[in-house]
Amino acid sequence: MKKAYVFPGQGSQFPGMAKQLYESNHQAKEMLERANEVLGFRITDIMFDGTDEDLRATRVTQPAIFLHSVVLASCYDGFKPDMVAGHSLGEFSALAASGAVAFEDALRLVYIRATEMQKCCEKVPGGMAAIIGLPNEKVEELCASVEGIVIPANYNCDGQIVISGEKEAIAAACALAKEAGAKRALPLSVGGAFHSPLMEPARVELGKAIEATDVKSPVCPIYQNVSAKAETDPVVIKENLLRQLTSPVKWTQSVHNMIADGADYFMEIGPGAVLQGLVKRISGGSVTIEGITTI
């Protein structure tokens, strides 16, 4: 049996996240308190007692999800991956959990990423929408035909793509998708146009931070969003991390490649269960899928 551990991205947060872990595990408490020091504010207070609205701010959401996932993986005795992957933000969790980037260094990267992305959201308003029930190629064609910036951003599973870009372009693409027979073309409640060219300004500071970060070969291959392939070379990993900011998340392709490379057991580590559902649809139920949110 080959085990693939996968880590969720933005949208899986919830009030009270990691609180039980903090209260029941000494190592988890130490790591979370260290995170408060690194960030310079008590993110645990927001994670444990904040509202949905408090947790929705990108600069909070991303480090909160990262912390929940990585602390859980660090404290879980059964964490012995043959391969790892993470959806968008989750890629940073996967890198930390697999030993490619030190915990504190990865947390700093995530916070810089989140802060710079939030600046982009405030400077150039954008959006995202889920297109369900159309082939990937059709969605790509529709996006290319619309005036303005809109691209496929998340290839979540067959027949489910999230598009991202300027709000007017998103609306136009949704209208065309409905005309083409999409089951749903639904604008999402997100802070901005993630994984699109509208995130380009964030590349400057994030690029500097990634370049300055020590990245090692992970203990197992990581299937990165940009390439959907097994990566172990620190130079390639760094390049892909930066490219991910403005490039699509190839989640469907990544899961297919992990299965092709022998993965027959998937475990989602962190808040929520979104990835479990996606892996089930992508695999057609051919693999074992579980999830863990606390220990």
C-alpha positions as CSV (number, residue, x, y, z in Angstrom):
1,M,0.0,0.0,0.0
2,K,1.3,3.4,-1.0
3,K,0.0,6.3,1.2
4,A,-0.7,9.8,-0.2
5,Y,-1.3,12.5,2.4
6,V,-3.1,15.6,1.1
7,F,-3.5,19.0,2.6
8,P,-6.5,21.4,2.2
9,G,-6.5,25.0,1.0
10,Q,-8.4,28.2,1.7
11,G,-12.1,27.7,2.4
12,S,-11.7,24.8,4.9
13,Q,-11.4,27.0,7.9
14,F,-14.0,27.0,10.7
15,P,-14.4,28.7,14.1
16,G,-12.7,26.6,16.8
17,M,-10.2,25.1,14.4
18,A,-7.2,23.3,16.2
19,K,-8.6,24.2,19.6
20,Q,-9.1,20.6,20.7
21,L,-5.6,19.7,19.3
22,Y,-4.1,22.6,21.4
23,E,-5.8,21.5,24.6
24,S,-5.1,17.8,24.3
25,N,-1.6,17.6,22.9
26,H,1.5,19.2,24.5
27,Q,3.5,19.3,21.3
28,A,0.7,20.9,19.4
29,K,0.4,23.6,22.1
30,E,4.1,24.3,21.9
31,M,4.0,24.6,18.1
32,L,1.0,26.9,18.1
33,E,2.4,29.1,20.8
34,R,5.6,29.3,18.7
35,A,3.5,30.3,15.7
36,N,2.0,33.2,17.8
37,E,5.6,34.5,18.4
38,V,6.6,34.1,14.8
39,L,3.6,36.0,13.5
40,G,3.7,38.7,16.2
41,F,0.0,38.3,17.1
42,R,-2.1,35.6,18.7
43,I,-3.5,33.9,15.7
44,T,-4.7,31.1,18.0
45,D,-7.2,33.5,19.7
46,I,-8.8,34.0,16.2
47,M,-8.7,30.4,15.3
48,F,-10.3,29.3,18.6
49,D,-12.7,32.1,19.3
50,G,-13.0,34.2,16.1
51,T,-16.1,34.4,14.0
52,D,-16.5,33.1,10.4
53,E,-15.9,36.7,9.3
54,D,-12.7,37.0,11.3
55,L,-11.4,33.8,9.8
56,R,-12.3,34.8,6.2
57,A,-9.6,37.5,6.0
58,T,-6.8,36.1,3.7
59,R,-4.0,37.1,6.1
60,V,-5.7,35.1,8.8
61,T,-7.2,32.2,6.8
62,Q,-4.0,31.0,5.2
63,P,-1.7,30.8,8.2
64,A,-4.6,29.3,10.3
65,I,-5.2,26.5,7.9
66,F,-1.5,25.9,7.5
67,L,-1.1,25.7,11.2
68,H,-4.0,23.3,11.7
69,S,-2.7,21.0,9.0
70,V,1.1,21.0,9.8
71,V,0.7,20.8,13.6
72,L,-1.7,17.9,13.2
73,A,0.7,16.1,10.8
74,S,3.6,16.6,13.3
75,C,1.7,15.2,16.2
76,Y,0.2,12.2,14.3
77,D,2.2,9.1,14.9
78,G,0.8,7.5,11.7
79,F,2.2,10.1,9.4
80,K,4.5,8.1,7.1
81,P,3.8,9.4,3.6
82,D,5.0,7.8,0.3
83,M,3.9,11.0,-1.4
84,V,2.2,14.3,-0.5
85,A,0.3,17.1,-2.2
86,G,-1.7,20.2,-1.2
87,H,-4.4,22.2,-2.8
88,S,-3.2,25.8,-3.3
89,L,-2.2,27.0,0.1
90,G,-2.0,23.3,1.1
91,E,1.1,22.9,-0.9
92,F,3.0,24.9,1.7
93,S,1.6,22.6,4.4
94,A,2.7,19.5,2.4
95,L,6.2,21.0,2.0
96,A,6.5,21.6,5.8
97,A,5.0,18.3,6.7
98,S,7.4,16.4,4.4
99,G,10.5,18.2,5.8
100,A,11.3,20.3,2.7
101,V,10.8,23.6,4.6
102,A,11.2,24.1,8.3
103,F,8.0,24.8,10.2
104,E,8.8,28.4,11.1
105,D,10.2,29.2,7.7
106,A,7.1,27.8,6.0
107,L,4.8,29.8,8.3
108,R,6.6,33.0,7.4
109,L,6.2,32.2,3.7
110,V,2.5,31.6,4.1
111,Y,2.0,34.8,6.0
112,I,3.9,36.8,3.4
113,R,1.9,35.1,0.7
114,A,-1.4,35.8,2.4
115,T,-0.5,39.4,3.2
116,E,0.6,40.2,-0.4
117,M,-2.4,38.4,-1.9
118,Q,-4.7,40.4,0.3
119,K,-3.1,43.6,-0.9
120,C,-3.8,42.5,-4.5
121,C,-7.4,41.8,-3.6
122,E,-7.8,45.3,-2.1
123,K,-6.0,47.0,-5.0
124,V,-7.7,45.2,-7.9
125,P,-11.1,43.7,-7.1
126,G,-11.6,40.3,-8.7
127,G,-13.6,37.1,-8.1
128,M,-13.9,33.4,-8.7
129,A,-16.7,31.1,-9.9
130,A,-17.4,27.4,-10.0
131,I,-18.3,25.9,-13.3
132,I,-19.9,22.5,-13.0
133,G,-20.9,20.1,-15.7
134,L,-18.7,21.1,-18.6
135,P,-15.6,19.5,-20.0
136,N,-12.3,21.2,-19.1
137,E,-11.7,22.1,-22.7
138,K,-15.0,23.9,-23.1
139,V,-14.4,26.0,-20.0
140,E,-10.9,26.9,-21.3
141,E,-12.5,27.9,-24.6
142,L,-15.2,30.0,-23.0
143,C,-12.6,31.9,-20.8
144,A,-10.4,32.6,-23.9
145,S,-13.4,34.0,-25.7
146,V,-14.3,36.6,-23.0
147,E,-13.0,40.1,-23.1
148,G,-11.0,40.9,-20.0
149,I,-9.0,38.7,-17.6
150,V,-10.6,35.3,-16.7
151,I,-8.8,31.9,-16.6
152,P,-9.4,28.4,-15.2
153,A,-7.8,28.6,-11.8
154,N,-8.7,25.2,-10.1
155,Y,-9.1,21.9,-11.9
156,N,-10.8,20.3,-8.9
157,C,-12.2,17.2,-10.5
158,D,-13.6,16.1,-13.8
159,G,-16.5,18.5,-14.6
160,Q,-15.7,20.9,-11.8
161,I,-13.5,23.9,-12.6
162,V,-13.1,27.2,-10.7
163,I,-12.4,30.2,-12.9
164,S,-10.8,33.4,-11.7
165,G,-10.3,37.0,-12.8
166,E,-12.0,40.3,-13.2
167,K,-15.6,40.4,-11.9
168,E,-17.1,41.5,-15.3
169,A,-15.2,38.8,-17.1
170,I,-16.3,36.2,-14.6
171,A,-19.9,37.2,-15.0
172,A,-19.6,37.0,-18.8
173,A,-17.9,33.6,-18.6
174,C,-20.6,32.3,-16.3
175,A,-23.4,33.5,-18.7
176,L,-21.6,31.6,-21.6
177,A,-21.2,28.5,-19.5
178,K,-24.9,28.4,-18.7
179,E,-25.7,28.8,-22.4
180,A,-23.3,25.9,-23.1
181,G,-25.2,23.6,-20.7
182,A,-23.3,23.9,-17.4
183,K,-25.2,22.5,-14.5
184,R,-24.1,25.4,-12.4
185,A,-22.1,28.6,-12.9
186,L,-21.8,30.0,-9.4
187,P,-19.8,33.0,-8.2
188,L,-17.9,32.2,-5.0
189,S,-17.7,34.2,-1.8
190,V,-13.9,34.7,-1.9
191,G,-11.7,37.7,-1.3
192,G,-10.2,38.0,-4.8
193,A,-9.0,36.4,-8.1
194,F,-6.6,33.8,-6.7
195,H,-4.4,31.9,-9.2
196,S,-4.9,34.5,-11.9
197,P,-2.8,37.3,-13.4
198,L,-4.4,39.7,-10.9
199,M,-2.1,38.2,-8.3
200,E,1.0,39.2,-10.2
201,P,1.9,42.1,-7.9
202,A,2.3,39.7,-5.0
203,R,5.1,37.9,-6.9
204,V,7.7,40.5,-5.9
205,E,7.7,40.1,-2.2
206,L,6.9,36.4,-2.2
207,G,9.6,35.7,-4.7
208,K,12.2,37.4,-2.4
209,A,11.0,35.4,0.5
210,I,11.0,32.1,-1.4
211,E,14.5,32.8,-2.7
212,A,15.8,33.5,0.8
213,T,14.2,30.3,2.3
214,D,16.2,27.1,2.7
215,V,14.3,24.4,0.8
216,K,15.6,20.8,1.1
217,S,14.6,17.6,-0.7
218,P,11.4,16.3,1.0
219,V,11.3,12.9,2.6
220,C,8.9,11.8,-0.3
221,P,7.9,13.3,-3.6
222,I,5.5,16.2,-3.6
223,Y,3.0,16.6,-6.4
224,Q,3.0,20.3,-7.0
225,N,0.0,22.3,-8.3
226,V,1.8,23.8,-11.3
227,S,3.3,20.6,-12.7
228,A,1.0,18.0,-11.2
229,K,4.2,15.8,-11.2
230,A,6.3,14.3,-8.4
231,E,9.0,16.8,-7.4
232,T,12.0,16.4,-5.1
233,D,14.5,19.0,-6.5
234,P,14.6,22.0,-4.2
235,V,15.3,24.4,-7.2
236,V,12.2,23.1,-9.1
237,I,10.1,23.2,-5.9
238,K,11.0,26.9,-5.4
239,E,10.2,27.8,-9.0
240,N,6.9,26.0,-8.8
241,L,5.9,27.7,-5.5
242,L,6.3,31.1,-7.1
243,R,4.6,30.1,-10.3
244,Q,1.6,28.7,-8.4
245,L,0.6,32.3,-7.4
246,T,-0.7,33.1,-10.8
247,S,-1.1,29.6,-12.3
248,P,-3.9,27.1,-12.2
249,V,-4.1,24.4,-9.5
250,K,-3.9,21.1,-11.4
251,W,-5.5,19.0,-8.7
252,T,-7.3,16.6,-10.9
253,Q,-4.1,15.9,-12.8
254,S,-2.1,15.6,-9.6
255,V,-4.4,12.9,-8.1
256,H,-4.4,11.0,-11.3
257,N,-0.6,11.0,-11.4
258,M,-0.4,9.9,-7.7
259,I,-2.7,7.0,-8.4
260,A,-0.7,6.1,-11.6
261,D,2.4,6.1,-9.4
262,G,0.9,3.6,-7.0
263,A,-1.1,5.6,-4.4
264,D,-4.0,3.5,-3.2
265,Y,-4.6,5.2,0.1
266,F,-5.3,8.9,0.6
267,M,-5.6,10.8,3.9
268,E,-6.6,14.4,4.2
269,I,-4.8,16.1,7.1
270,G,-6.3,19.4,8.4
271,P,-9.6,21.2,8.7
272,G,-12.6,20.1,6.5
273,A,-13.2,17.2,4.2
274,V,-13.2,18.9,0.7
275,L,-10.2,17.0,-0.7
276,Q,-11.7,13.7,0.4
277,G,-14.7,14.3,-1.8
278,L,-12.6,15.5,-4.7
279,V,-10.3,12.4,-4.5
280,K,-13.3,10.1,-4.4
281,R,-14.7,11.7,-7.6
282,I,-11.4,11.7,-9.4
283,S,-10.6,8.1,-8.5
284,G,-14.0,6.8,-9.0
285,G,-13.8,5.2,-5.6
286,S,-10.9,3.0,-6.6
287,V,-8.7,4.1,-3.6
288,T,-9.2,4.2,0.2
289,I,-9.9,7.7,1.4
290,E,-9.8,9.0,5.0
291,G,-9.4,12.2,6.9
292,I,-8.2,13.5,10.2
293,T,-8.9,16.9,11.8
294,T,-7.6,16.2,15.4
295,I,-6.0,13.5,17.5
